[in-house]
Amino acid sequence: MPNPDLVRIESAIDQLSFTEQLWLMERLAQRIRERSPRVSSAQSGELEAMAHDPAIQRELQEIESEFAMTEHDGLDTHR
């Protein structure tokens, strides 16, 4: 059974827009990299290169555009 706090956090994340969820994922990944001594500088460099890769950026933009309509569907009215 999952931790009740994790269930609450997941529910809160579901209320965020796609862009906000993407920002959160990037921020969490950054914090994990900063706190994890096991991530080598080579791995960190590879991850940074991926973040700047035009193909990956295009893919993220395509995903964001696919979900753009859901950002305006009225579900995030409590902000």
ZIKA-V665601 format. One record per pair of residues at least 6 apart in sequence whose ideal C-beta (glycine too) atoms are under 6 Angstrom apart, sorted by the first residue. I is the first residue (numbers start at 1). GAP is how many residues later the second one is. If there is no record, write none. Layout:
# ZIKA-V665601
i=I gap=GAP
i=I gap=GAP
This chain:
# ZIKA-V665601
i=15 gap=61
i=17 gap=54
i=18 gap=46
i=18 gap=49
i=33 gap=6
i=33 gap=11
i=50 gap=6
